[in-house]
Amino acid sequence: MTKKPNLALVGATGAVGTVMIDIINNRPNIWGEIRLIASPRSAGKKISVHGEDLTVVALSPEAFDGIDIAMFDVPDEISEVWAPIAAERGAVAVDNSGAFRMNDQVPLVVPEVNPEQAKNRPLGIISNPNCTTLTMMAAMGALHRKWILKELVVSSYQAVSGAGSAGIERLRDETAAVGKAREAGSQAGDVAAALVAGGLNPADSPWAHPIALNVIPFAGSLKAGGHSSEEMKVRDESRKILGINDLKVAASCVRVPVQVAHSLTVHATFANPLTPDEVRAVLSEQPTIRVVDDPANNEYPTPAQVAGQDPTFVGRIRQALDFENSIELFVVGDNLRKGAALNTYEIAELVAAEFAG
């Protein structure tokens, strides 16, 4: 008799964990036991999974006993400590943080691109890529298989949910404060003043500048050469996932006042000639990609359209005018679903399939 693997979700009550619960509930139940794990302050909370009220247990070494696969939707510093503990207790740790992504002994997996790497896990840990990189990976993987990718120039427009629940709440609070200022007759357009008038402390924000009615041309932390950590992730993770160690990548990451769904403009150069129609045909064949590309009728993907959906959406596919073998396109994906929870879950499904074999 085939064994159904036991699954744990670490961070079950967080922003991504909540989305993960929704994904689990809306996919076939392939699991034996499902165990929900969170911080001690969330222990005892009841959450319905496949019609059963499960009690959240506190994170501890014993919480992984009997678990076959443990998904981690927690900050880097927590994964760094607890993913190896889960592996030591016999579980395969599927980690959504950045703690292990560039570790040579930890595969960085996108099931549509490199599913075979899920079995290459000497430490018992598999990493899920950064949500920005993930937004374009299904598309880039499909195009690379056909035409051989050589260069990427990417600009991201990242939703505030990339900063977790605090990012979503901050955008809502700032938007409300600006609205109240306008109702009071303010015409100055000074967002910072409106936030102060609304009682919002700049020190409480995840960002150094207002996000309402604004864009912030920096995401992550500052790295060498003036690049941000988010930009370096796009470069380094794209190389690792696609298996192209010398891939040329230039990235600019921008935070925008959108709640959910990251958007990317992508300029991709290939070794072989290709046309927009050929690109549309290849992408349309991919089961997790939706092509929305009829700009004459104002049809192209937007975050408002994509939020809450699992597929990656691609539009604005066109030949670069002045660059040989280059295509430009616009990609949008829900950063909480495919960008985090869904890809993590799909990796767990890959591992679960090993129990059926």
Backbone hydrogen bonds in HBPLUS format (Angstrom, degrees):
<---DONOR---> <-ACCEPTOR-->    atom                        ^
c    i                          cat <-CA-CA->   ^        H-A-AA   ^      H-
h    n   atom  resd res      DA  || num        DHA   H-A  angle D-A-AA Bond
n    s   type  num  typ     dist DA aas  dist angle  dist       angle   num
A0032-GLY N   A0005-PRO O   2.86 MM  27  5.45 166.5  1.88 131.5 134.0     1
A0068-ASP N   A0006-ASN O   2.96 MM  62  5.14 152.2  2.04 126.5 135.6     2
A0069-ILE N   A0006-ASN O   3.11 MM  63  6.45 158.2  2.15 163.8 168.4     3
A0007-LEU N   A0033-GLU O   2.82 MM  26  6.19 157.9  1.86 166.7 166.0     4
A0035-ARG N   A0007-LEU O   2.75 MM  28  6.19 159.7  1.79 155.2 162.4     5
A0008-ALA N   A0069-ILE O   2.87 MM  61  6.32 151.9  1.94 154.3 161.3     6
A0071-MET N   A0008-ALA O   2.83 MM  63  6.12 166.2  1.85 159.2 155.3     7
A0009-LEU N   A0035-ARG O   2.90 MM  26  6.37 151.9  1.98 163.9 171.8     8
A0037-ILE N   A0009-LEU O   2.83 MM  28  5.83 167.0  1.85 159.5 155.2     9
A0010-VAL N   A0071-MET O   2.75 MM  61  5.99 176.0  1.75 178.1 177.6    10
A0073-ASP N   A0010-VAL O   2.86 MM  63  5.97 168.7  1.87 161.1 164.8    11
A0011-GLY N   A0037-ILE O   2.80 MM  26  6.08 152.6  1.88 141.6 150.1    12
A0014-GLY N   A0011-GLY O   3.19 MM   3  5.55 168.5  2.20 115.8 119.3    13
A0012-ALA N   A0037-ILE O   3.18 MM  25  5.93 170.1  2.19 151.5 153.0    14
A0018-THR N   A0014-GLY O   2.85 MM   4  5.91 150.7  1.94 147.6 153.1    15
A0020-MET N   A0016-VAL O   2.84 MM   4  6.15 152.3  1.92 149.9 158.9    16
A0021-ILE N   A0017-GLY O   2.96 MM   4  6.29 150.3  2.05 147.7 154.2    17
A0022-ASP N   A0018-THR O   3.28 MM   4  6.60 155.3  2.34 141.1 146.9    18
A0023-ILE N   A0019-VAL O   2.96 MM   4  6.32 153.7  2.03 150.3 157.9    19
A0024-ILE N   A0020-MET O   2.85 MM   4  6.13 165.7  1.87 158.2 161.3    20
A0025-ASN N   A0021-ILE O   2.95 MM   4  6.13 158.6  1.99 148.8 154.7    21
A0026-ASN N   A0022-ASP O   3.15 MM   4  6.28 128.6  2.43 137.5 149.9    22
A0026-ASN N   A0023-ILE O   3.13 MM   3  5.20 138.3  2.31  99.0 110.8    23
A0027-ARG N   A0024-ILE O   3.41 MM   3  5.46 171.0  2.42 106.7 107.8    24
A0057-VAL N   A0036-LEU O   2.90 MM  21  6.26 169.8  1.91 154.5 154.8    25
A0038-ALA N   A0057-VAL O   3.03 MM  19  6.38 153.1  2.10 160.8 167.5    26
A0059-LEU N   A0038-ALA O   2.88 MM  21  5.59 131.5  2.12 160.9 164.2    27
A0042-SER N   A0039-SER O   2.93 MM   3  5.54 150.7  2.02 119.2 127.6    28
A0043-ALA N   A0040-PRO O   3.19 MM   3  5.03 148.1  2.29  96.9 106.3    29
A0045-LYS N   A0042-SER O   3.21 MM   3  5.94 160.1  2.25 140.6 142.7    30
A0044-GLY N   A0056-VAL O   2.80 MM  12  5.21 169.2  1.81 143.3 144.8    31
A0056-VAL N   A0045-LYS O   2.81 MM  11  5.33 167.5  1.83 160.1 164.4    32
A0047-ILE N   A0054-LEU O   2.88 MM   7  5.30 157.1  1.93 148.6 156.0    33
A0054-LEU N   A0047-ILE O   2.80 MM   7  5.30 172.3  1.81 145.2 143.8    34
A0049-VAL N   A0052-GLU O   2.84 MM   3  5.28 164.2  1.86 146.7 147.7    35
A0052-GLU N   A0049-VAL O   3.02 MM   3  5.28 163.3  2.04 112.5 117.9    36
A0063-ALA N   A0060-SER O   3.06 MM   3  5.24 143.0  2.20 103.6 114.4    37
A0064-PHE N   A0061-PRO O   3.21 MM   3  5.94 166.1  2.23 117.8 121.8    38
A0065-ASP N   A0062-GLU O   3.11 MM   3  5.32 165.7  2.13 110.3 114.8    39
A0067-ILE N   A0064-PHE O   3.07 MM   3  5.27 162.7  2.10 130.3 129.8    40
A0092-VAL N   A0068-ASP O   2.78 MM  24  6.13 158.3  1.83 137.6 140.4    41
A0070-ALA N   A0092-VAL O   2.88 MM  22  6.06 164.6  1.90 144.5 148.3    42
A0094-VAL N   A0070-ALA O   2.82 MM  24  6.06 164.9  1.84 150.8 155.3    43
A0072-PHE N   A0094-VAL O   2.85 MM  22  6.12 162.4  1.88 154.7 155.4    44
A0096-ASN N   A0072-PHE O   2.91 MM  24  5.79 158.4  1.96 152.3 158.9    45
A0078-ILE N   A0075-PRO O   3.07 MM   3  5.54 133.5  2.30 110.3 122.3    46
A0079-SER N   A0075-PRO O   3.09 MM   4  6.42 167.5  2.10 160.5 164.2    47
A0080-GLU N   A0076-ASP O   2.79 MM   4  5.93 158.8  1.83 157.7 164.3    48
A0082-TRP N   A0078-ILE O   2.89 MM   4  6.03 174.7  1.89 160.1 161.9    49
A0083-ALA N   A0079-SER O   2.90 MM   4  5.14 162.1  1.93 134.1 139.2    50
A0086-ALA N   A0082-TRP O   2.90 MM   4  6.16 158.5  1.95 154.0 158.9    51
A0087-ALA N   A0083-ALA O   2.99 MM   4  6.27 157.1  2.04 149.7 156.1    52
A0088-GLU N   A0084-PRO O   2.86 MM   4  6.08 151.6  1.94 143.9 151.8    53
A0089-ARG N   A0085-ILE O   3.02 MM   4  6.30 137.5  2.20 142.2 153.4    54
A0089-ARG N   A0086-ALA O   3.13 MM   3  5.12 127.8  2.41  92.8 106.6    55
A0091-ALA N   A0086-ALA O   3.01 MM   5  5.47 160.1  2.05 150.0 143.6    56
A0090-GLY N   A0087-ALA O   3.02 MM   3  5.15 158.9  2.07 105.8 110.9    57
A0093-ALA N   A0124-GLY O   2.91 MM  31  6.25 160.3  1.94 165.6 161.4    58
A0126-ILE N   A0093-ALA O   2.79 MM  33  6.20 156.1  1.84 164.4 170.9    59
A0095-ASP N   A0126-ILE O   2.80 MM  31  6.15 159.9  1.84 169.6 172.2    60
A0128-ASN N   A0095-ASP O   2.76 MM  33  5.85 147.7  1.86 168.6 159.9    61
A0103-ASN N   A0100-PHE O   3.03 MM   3  5.19 166.6  2.05 115.3 118.7    62
A0106-VAL N   A0103-ASN O   2.97 MM   3  5.33 164.9  2.00 119.9 122.0    63
A0127-SER N   A0107-PRO O   2.86 MM  20  6.04 170.5  1.86 177.8 174.7    64
A0109-VAL N   A0127-SER O   3.19 MM  18  6.45 159.8  2.24 170.5 165.0    65
A0113-VAL N   A0110-VAL O   2.71 MM   3  5.35 152.2  1.79 127.4 136.7    66
A0114-ASN N   A0110-VAL O   2.95 MM   4  5.79 154.7  2.02 153.5 161.0    67
A0117-GLN N   A0114-ASN O   3.06 MM   3  5.80 157.2  2.11 121.8 127.6    68
A0118-ALA N   A0115-PRO O   3.10 MM   3  5.74 162.6  2.13 117.7 122.8    69
A0120-ASN N   A0117-GLN O   2.94 MM   3  5.16 152.9  2.02 108.7 117.5    70
A0124-GLY N   A0121-ARG O   2.92 MM   3  5.12 157.7  1.97 111.4 118.8    71
A0134-LEU N   A0130-ASN O   2.96 MM   4  6.15 165.6  1.98 157.7 162.5    72
A0135-THR N   A0131-CYS O   3.16 MM   4  6.21 138.9  2.34 136.1 144.2    73
A0136-MET N   A0133-THR O   3.24 MM   3  6.02 143.9  2.38 118.2 124.5    74
A0137-MET N   A0134-LEU O   3.20 MM   3  5.02 143.1  2.35  97.3 107.9    75
A0140-MET N   A0136-MET O   2.89 MM   4  6.05 169.5  1.90 160.7 164.3    76
A0141-GLY N   A0137-MET O   2.76 MM   4  5.71 159.2  1.81 150.3 156.0    77
A0142-ALA N   A0138-ALA O   3.20 MM   4  6.30 160.5  2.24 140.3 144.9    78
A0143-LEU N   A0139-ALA O   3.04 MM   4  6.29 162.5  2.08 153.1 157.9    79
A0144-HIS N   A0140-MET O   2.82 MM   4  5.86 153.1  1.89 145.3 153.3    80
A0145-ARG N   A0141-GLY O   3.09 MM   4  6.26 156.9  2.14 147.3 152.3    81
A0146-LYS N   A0143-LEU O   3.17 MM   3  5.21 130.2  2.43  95.4 108.3    82
A0147-TRP N   A0143-LEU O   2.84 MM   4  6.00 164.5  1.87 159.1 163.2    83
A0148-ILE N   A0144-HIS O   2.94 MM   4  4.36 151.0  2.02 120.5 126.3    84
A0271-ALA N   A0148-ILE O   2.79 MM 123  5.46 152.6  1.86 154.0 163.4    85
A0150-LYS N   A0269-THR O   2.76 MM 119  5.58 167.2  1.77 159.0 155.8    86
A0248-LYS N   A0150-LYS O   3.33 MM  98  6.54 169.3  2.34 152.2 149.0    87
A0151-GLU N   A0269-THR O   3.19 MM 118  4.97 159.1  2.23 133.3 134.8    88
A0269-THR N   A0151-GLU O   2.92 MM 118  4.97 167.1  1.94 141.6 145.0    89
A0152-LEU N   A0248-LYS O   2.75 MM  96  6.17 151.9  1.83 157.1 167.0    90
A0250-ALA N   A0152-LEU O   2.89 MM  98  6.34 149.0  1.99 150.5 160.7    91
A0153-VAL N   A0267-HIS O   2.87 MM 114  4.98 147.6  1.98 141.1 150.7    92
A0267-HIS N   A0153-VAL O   2.84 MM 114  4.98 155.6  1.90 148.9 156.1    93
A0154-VAL N   A0250-ALA O   2.79 MM  96  6.19 165.2  1.81 164.7 169.0    94
A0252-SER N   A0154-VAL O   2.93 MM  98  6.41 143.3  2.06 147.1 158.9    95
A0155-SER N   A0265-THR O   3.04 MM 110  5.29 158.1  2.09 147.7 153.5    96
A0265-THR N   A0155-SER O   2.88 MM 110  5.29 158.8  1.93 154.8 160.6    97
A0156-SER N   A0252-SER O   2.86 MM  96  6.35 158.5  1.90 156.4 163.4    98
A0254-VAL N   A0156-SER O   3.02 MM  98  5.71 146.7  2.13 126.0 136.4    99
A0157-TYR N   A0263-SER O   2.68 MM 106  5.02 155.9  1.74 158.6 158.2   100
A0263-SER N   A0157-TYR O   3.06 MM 106  5.02 160.9  2.10 131.0 137.1   101
A0158-GLN N   A0254-VAL O   2.70 MM  96  5.97 163.3  1.73 167.8 167.9   102
A0256-VAL N   A0158-GLN O   3.00 MM  98  5.74 168.2  2.02 145.9 147.1   103
A0162-GLY N   A0159-ALA O   3.13 MM   3  5.89 165.3  2.15 117.3 121.7   104
A0160-VAL N   A0258-VAL O   2.81 MM  98  6.09 157.2  1.86 170.9 178.3   105
A0163-ALA N   A0160-VAL O   2.92 MM   3  5.73 167.6  1.93 122.5 126.7   106
A0161-SER N   A0259-GLN O   3.14 MM  98  5.74 140.6  2.30 147.6 154.7   107
A0164-GLY N   A0161-SER O   2.87 MM   3  4.81 155.3  1.93 109.7 110.8   108
A0167-GLY N   A0164-GLY O   3.03 MM   3  5.47 130.0  2.29 107.5 119.5   109
A0168-ILE N   A0164-GLY O   3.36 MM   4  6.83 156.5  2.42 150.6 156.5   110
A0169-GLU N   A0165-SER O   2.96 MM   4  6.18 169.0  1.97 156.5 159.3   111
A0170-ARG N   A0166-ALA O   2.95 MM   4  6.01 152.7  2.03 140.7 148.4   112
A0171-LEU N   A0167-GLY O   3.11 MM   4  6.32 163.3  2.14 148.7 152.2   113
A0172-ARG N   A0168-ILE O   3.09 MM   4  6.35 163.2  2.12 150.4 155.1   114
A0173-ASP N   A0169-GLU O   2.89 MM   4  6.10 161.9  1.92 151.1 156.0   115
A0174-GLU N   A0170-ARG O   2.86 MM   4  6.02 165.2  1.89 154.4 158.6   116
A0175-THR N   A0171-LEU O   2.88 MM   4  5.96 162.9  1.91 150.1 155.3   117
A0176-ALA N   A0172-ARG O   2.97 MM   4  6.13 156.3  2.02 145.4 152.0   118
A0177-ALA N   A0173-ASP O   2.93 MM   4  6.16 153.9  2.00 146.0 153.3   119
A0178-VAL N   A0174-GLU O   2.93 MM   4  6.19 159.6  1.97 153.7 158.3   120
A0179-GLY N   A0175-THR O   2.98 MM   4  6.17 155.7  2.04 144.0 151.1   121
A0180-LYS N   A0176-ALA O   2.97 MM   4  6.23 154.9  2.03 148.1 154.2   122
A0181-ALA N   A0177-ALA O   3.03 MM   4  6.25 152.9  2.10 144.0 151.4   123
A0182-ARG N   A0178-VAL O   3.05 MM   4  6.33 152.5  2.13 148.0 154.7   124
A0183-GLU N   A0179-GLY O   3.00 MM   4  6.25 153.7  2.07 145.5 153.1   125
A0184-ALA N   A0180-LYS O   2.97 MM   4  6.18 138.7  2.14 140.4 151.4   126
A0186-SER N   A0181-ALA O   2.99 MM   5  5.52 158.8  2.04 155.9 150.6   127
A0185-GLY N   A0182-ARG O   2.94 MM   3  5.08 157.4  1.99 104.5 111.0   128
A0194-ALA N   A0190-ASP O   3.07 MM   4  6.36 153.0  2.14 148.0 156.1   129
A0194-ALA N   A0191-VAL O   3.03 MM   3  5.00 113.9  2.48  94.5 110.9   130
A0195-LEU N   A0191-VAL O   2.93 MM   4  6.26 148.3  2.03 153.1 162.0   131
A0196-VAL N   A0192-ALA O   3.13 MM   4  6.44 156.6  2.19 147.1 152.7   132
A0197-ALA N   A0193-ALA O   2.91 MM   4  6.12 162.1  1.94 149.3 154.7   133
A0198-GLY N   A0194-ALA O   2.93 MM   4  6.06 134.4  2.14 134.2 146.4   134
A0200-LEU N   A0195-LEU O   2.88 MM   5  5.26 162.4  1.91 160.0 154.2   135
A0199-GLY N   A0196-VAL O   2.97 MM   3  5.11 161.0  2.00 108.2 112.6   136
A0204-ASP N   A0201-ASN O   2.89 MM   3  5.48 159.1  1.93 119.9 126.7   137
A0205-SER N   A0202-PRO O   3.18 MM   3  5.52 166.0  2.21 111.8 116.0   138
A0214-ASN N   A0211-ILE O   3.32 MM   3  5.06 139.3  2.50 128.4 118.3   139
A0216-ILE N   A0255-ARG O   2.88 MM  39  5.04 165.0  1.90 148.1 153.3   140
A0218-PHE N   A0216-ILE O   2.73 MM   2  5.54 142.0  1.87  96.6  91.5   141
A0255-ARG N   A0216-ILE O   2.87 MM  39  5.04 163.8  1.89 150.7 149.2   142
A0229-SER N   A0221-SER O   2.71 MM   8  5.17 135.3  1.90 143.3 157.5   143
A0223-LYS N   A0227-HIS O   2.68 MM   4  5.25 160.0  1.72 173.3 166.5   144
A0226-GLY N   A0223-LYS O   3.30 MM   3  5.97 138.6  2.48 143.6 142.1   145
A0232-MET N   A0228-SER O   3.03 MM   4  6.38 153.4  2.11 150.0 157.5   146
A0233-LYS N   A0229-SER O   2.95 MM   4  6.17 146.3  2.07 143.6 152.8   147
A0234-VAL N   A0230-GLU O   3.14 MM   4  6.45 155.7  2.20 146.3 151.4   148
A0235-ARG N   A0231-GLU O   3.27 MM   4  6.58 158.6  2.32 143.9 148.7   149
A0236-ASP N   A0232-MET O   2.85 MM   4  5.99 170.8  1.86 159.8 159.4   150
A0237-GLU N   A0233-LYS O   2.83 MM   4  5.47 157.6  1.88 143.2 150.9   151
A0238-SER N   A0234-VAL O   3.23 MM   4  5.85 150.2  2.32 127.4 135.7   152
A0239-ARG N   A0235-ARG O   3.25 MM   4  6.46 161.5  2.28 148.6 153.0   153
A0240-LYS N   A0236-ASP O   3.16 MM   4  6.43 158.5  2.21 144.2 149.9   154
A0241-ILE N   A0237-GLU O   2.90 MM   4  6.02 174.4  1.90 159.4 160.6   155
A0242-LEU N   A0238-SER O   3.08 MM   4  5.98 167.3  2.09 147.9 152.0   156
A0243-GLY N   A0239-ARG O   2.93 MM   4  5.67 121.9  2.27 133.5 147.1   157
A0244-ILE N   A0239-ARG O   3.00 MM   5  4.90 141.3  2.15 137.4 144.9   158
A0247-LEU N   A0244-ILE O   3.20 MM   3  5.37 165.2  2.23 116.5 115.6   159
A0258-VAL N   A0256-VAL O   2.79 MM   2  5.62 140.2  1.95 105.7  93.9   160
A0262-HIS N   A0333-GLY O   2.93 MM  71  5.66 133.7  2.15 178.4 164.2   161
A0333-GLY N   A0262-HIS O   3.04 MM  71  5.66 159.2  2.09 159.3 166.0   162
A0264-LEU N   A0331-VAL O   2.76 MM  67  5.17 150.7  1.85 152.6 160.3   163
A0331-VAL N   A0264-LEU O   2.87 MM  67  5.17 165.2  1.89 153.7 158.5   164
A0266-VAL N   A0329-LEU O   2.90 MM  63  5.38 168.2  1.91 162.4 163.4   165
A0329-LEU N   A0266-VAL O   2.97 MM  63  5.38 151.0  2.05 147.6 156.4   166
A0268-ALA N   A0327-ILE O   2.86 MM  59  5.38 165.9  1.88 167.1 165.5   167
A0327-ILE N   A0268-ALA O   2.85 MM  59  5.38 156.7  1.91 155.0 159.5   168
A0270-PHE N   A0325-ASN O   2.88 MM  55  5.50 161.9  1.92 154.3 159.4   169
A0279-VAL N   A0275-THR O   2.97 MM   4  6.28 154.9  2.03 153.1 160.8   170
A0280-ARG N   A0276-PRO O   2.86 MM   4  6.13 162.2  1.89 153.9 158.2   171
A0281-ALA N   A0277-ASP O   3.00 MM   4  6.20 156.0  2.05 144.8 151.3   172
A0282-VAL N   A0278-GLU O   3.01 MM   4  6.26 162.6  2.04 150.3 154.0   173
A0283-LEU N   A0279-VAL O   2.94 MM   4  6.11 172.6  1.94 159.0 161.1   174
A0284-SER N   A0280-ARG O   2.87 MM   4  5.87 151.5  1.95 145.0 153.1   175
A0285-GLU N   A0282-VAL O   3.20 MM   3  5.39 141.7  2.35 100.0 110.6   176
A0286-GLN N   A0283-LEU O   3.09 MM   3  5.37 157.6  2.14 108.0 115.0   177
A0289-ILE N   A0286-GLN O   3.23 MM   3  5.44 169.0  2.25 116.4 117.2   178
A0312-THR N   A0288-THR O   2.93 MM  24  6.31 163.9  1.95 159.3 159.7   179
A0290-ARG N   A0312-THR O   2.81 MM  22  6.18 157.5  1.86 159.8 165.5   180
A0314-VAL N   A0290-ARG O   2.93 MM  24  6.29 157.1  1.99 154.1 158.5   181
A0292-VAL N   A0314-VAL O   2.82 MM  22  5.93 161.2  1.85 151.4 157.9   182
A0294-ASP N   A0299-GLU O   2.87 MM   5  4.81 167.1  1.89 141.3 145.1   183
A0297-ASN N   A0294-ASP O   2.90 MM   3  5.68 153.1  1.97 124.0 131.2   184
A0299-GLU N   A0294-ASP O   3.04 MM   5  4.81 162.6  2.07 121.1 121.6   185
A0298-ASN N   A0295-PRO O   2.99 MM   3  4.51 163.4  2.02 104.3 103.9   186
A0305-GLN N   A0302-THR O   3.07 MM   3  5.33 128.1  2.35 104.5 117.6   187
A0306-VAL N   A0302-THR O   3.05 MM   4  6.26 150.1  2.15 151.3 160.5   188
A0307-ALA N   A0303-PRO O   2.93 MM   4  5.78 161.9  1.96 158.8 159.1   189
A0309-GLN N   A0306-VAL O   2.98 MM   3  5.68 147.1  2.09 152.9 154.1   190
A0313-PHE N   A0332-VAL O   2.92 MM  19  5.23 177.7  1.92 163.9 163.2   191
A0332-VAL N   A0313-PHE O   2.87 MM  19  5.23 159.6  1.91 152.1 157.6   192
A0315-GLY N   A0330-PHE O   2.89 MM  15  5.24 158.1  1.94 151.3 158.5   193
A0330-PHE N   A0315-GLY O   2.82 MM  15  5.24 163.1  1.85 153.0 151.8   194
A0318-ARG N   A0328-GLU O   2.92 MM  10  5.36 152.2  2.00 153.7 160.1   195
A0328-GLU N   A0318-ARG O   2.81 MM  10  5.36 169.8  1.82 163.9 167.3   196
A0320-ALA N   A0326-SER O   3.03 MM   6  5.43 178.7  2.03 134.3 134.7   197
A0337-ARG N   A0334-ASP O   3.14 MM   3  5.35 137.8  2.33 101.8 113.4   198
A0339-GLY N   A0334-ASP O   3.11 MM   5  6.16 169.3  2.13 150.9 148.0   199
A0341-ALA N   A0336-LEU O   3.15 MM   5  6.00 154.0  2.22 126.7 128.1   200
A0340-ALA N   A0337-ARG O   2.98 MM   3  5.40 162.2  2.01 115.9 121.7   201
A0342-LEU N   A0337-ARG O   2.64 MM   5  4.82 142.8  1.77 116.3 125.6   202
A0344-THR N   A0340-ALA O   3.14 MM   4  6.20 159.3  2.19 151.0 157.4   203
A0345-TYR N   A0341-ALA O   2.90 MM   4  6.12 157.4  1.96 151.2 157.8   204
A0346-GLU N   A0342-LEU O   2.80 MM   4  6.06 155.2  1.86 152.5 160.0   205
A0347-ILE N   A0343-ASN O   2.94 MM   4  6.19 145.6  2.06 144.5 153.1   206
A0348-ALA N   A0344-THR O   3.05 MM   4  6.39 156.7  2.10 144.6 151.1   207
A0349-GLU N   A0345-TYR O   2.86 MM   4  6.23 144.6  1.99 145.2 155.8   208
A0350-LEU N   A0346-GLU O   3.07 MM   4  6.37 145.7  2.19 137.8 146.0   209
A0350-LEU N   A0347-ILE O   3.00 MM   3  5.04 118.1  2.39  95.6 111.2   210
A0351-VAL N   A0347-ILE O   3.08 MM   4  6.52 156.9  2.13 153.2 158.5   211
A0352-ALA N   A0348-ALA O   2.83 MM   4  6.07 155.7  1.89 147.4 155.1   212
A0353-ALA N   A0349-GLU O   2.98 MM   4  6.18 143.3  2.12 144.1 152.4   213
A0354-GLU N   A0351-VAL O   2.97 MM   3  5.42 146.4  2.09 109.0 118.8   214
A0355-PHE N   A0352-ALA O   2.99 MM   3  5.50 145.2  2.11 111.2 120.5   215
A0356-ALA N   A0353-ALA O   3.12 MM   3  5.17 133.9  2.35  96.0 108.4   216
A0357-GLY N   A0354-GLU O   3.25 MM   3  5.10 139.8  2.42  90.0 101.2   217
